[in-house]
Amino acid sequence: MYEKGLFTLKEEKLIRALELRKDNKKKESNQLLLKIVEEYPDNAYVNYQCAWSFDVLGEESKAVPFYERAIKIGLSGQDLEGAILGLGSTYRTLGEYEKSKSTFLNGIELFPNNRAIQVFYSMTLYNLNDHRKAMEILLKCLLDTTTDSEILSYKKAINFYVDKLDEVWK
């Protein structure tokens, strides 16, 4: 599949680990990624992939230090977006809502057009009992992304009520 000599040993191992994950061999992928991160502890992408491998295993608490390290080392672009979403979501599932909120706010500042980060942030706001703000974000994301003609026919009304959900008109 891959021509010998085109990839370094690290890249070949990483490709293999990602293929294992894709083939639903999550534990094997995780074990290989742990070996790679041991060899290359300062590689942000390797740390990110290792964190992701713990997430897919349902071992969120083990993912956290790898996400944190990957971000600290200097991921960029889509990988940074993915790591921020992964870390924020992981914090949320662990009940660390303030850390989750902070992570998502940083992500929204860096990637204001990433709707997935905003939706996951709204889940954190729900956990923090800020239901009004959570709904506001979700409704705005819905209006900005839907192609559903029934919803779009009420776009003006929904947009009007986005920040008035607690108001009562008599």
N, C-alpha and C positions, 0 to 999 in steps of 0.2 A: 504494500500500500504506500509506504513512504520510501523513497529512494535513499539508500545508505549514503552517508556523507553529507547530506543536506542539513541534518540537525545535529546539535550537540547531544551528548548523553543526557544532560538535564532535560532538553526539549523532547527527546525520545521518551524518557520516563514520564514526563508531564503529559504528552500526547496519549501515552498508554493509560495513564490514570484517568484522563478525561473520557477516553473510550470505554473504560470499565464502568464509569459512572453512567455513561450513555446507555450501556448494555445492562443497566440495572444491577451491576455488581458493585453496590455502594460500599460495602465493607472492604472489599479488595482495593477499590479506588482510594478509600480513606487511608488504608494502611500504606499504600504506595506514596500517597501525598505526604504522609507523616515522615516517611524516609527522605523524600525530596526536600521538605522544609528543614529537616535536620541538617542536610548537606548545604542548603542555601537559605539560612535563616533571615537574611536581609533582602530577600527577593519579595517585593510586595505582591506580585501576581501569584507566586507560589503560596504565600500566606493566605491570600484571598481564596484561592481554590481549596486550600486545606480547610478554611472556615466553612466554606460552602459544603464541603464533604461531610462535616459534622452536622450541619443543618439538615441535610437530606437523610441523615441517619436518625434524626430526632434527638440529637445530643447537643442541644443549643448552648448549654453552659460551657461546653468544650470549644464551641465555635468562637465565642467572644474574644479570647486573647488573640486569635489569628486574624479576626476582622480588625481589631484595634491596631494590631501591628501593621497589617497591610496598609491601612489608612495612614498611619503615622509615617511609614517608610516612604509613601508617596505614590499611591495609585493615581491614575488620572482617567478622564473620559468615562466611557461606559463602565469600565471596571470599578471606578470610584463610585459611580451611581449605584451599581449593584452592591458594592460593599456597604455603602451607607444604608441602603434599603435593607440589606441582610442584617446589619448590626442593629439598626433601629427596631426592626421586627423581632429580632432575637431578644433584645432587652425587654420589649413588650411582653413576649411570651414568658419571660422569667419574672415578670412583675416589677421590673425596674423601670417604671413609667416615666420618671423624670429624666433618666438617661436616654430613654427612647425619644422623648419629646425633644430634648436637646439635639440628639443625632438627626432627627427628621427636620428640625428647624434649620440646621446647618445644611442638610441636603436640599431643602427648598430654596435656601439662599444661593447655593451653588448651581442648582438645576431647577430653576423656576418653572420650566415646562414639563417636568417629569410628573405626570399625573399619578403614577403608581406610588411614588414617595408621598404625595399628598393624601392618597387614599389610606395608606398605612398609618400616616400621621393622624388621620381622623379616627382610626381605631384606638390609637393611644389616647387621644383626647376623650374618647368615650370612656376608657378605663380610668381616666382622671376626673370623670364626672362632668366634663365640659361638653355636654351633649349638644348644646346650641351651636358651638363652634364646629363640632364634628359634623353635624348635619349641614351646616353652611358650606363647608369644604366639599362634602360629598355631592350636594346639590349642584355646586358650581362645576365640579368635575363632570357630573352627569350632563349638564347643559352644554359644556364645552366639547364633549366627546361623542354624544349620542347621534345616531342617525335615525332613531325611531321617530316616525312621523307623528304619532300620537303625542309623544312627549314634546316634540318640537312645536306642535300646534299650541302648546301651553307655555312655551318658553318665556314669554314676557311676564305672565302671571307668576310662574315659578321663580323667576329672577326677582320679581318684586318681593316675594315672601321669604327669600333666602335668609335675610337678616331680621325678619319679623315673626319668627315662628312662635314666639311667646305672646305676641300681641293679640288682643281680643277687640273686635269692633262691635259695638252695640248701637 
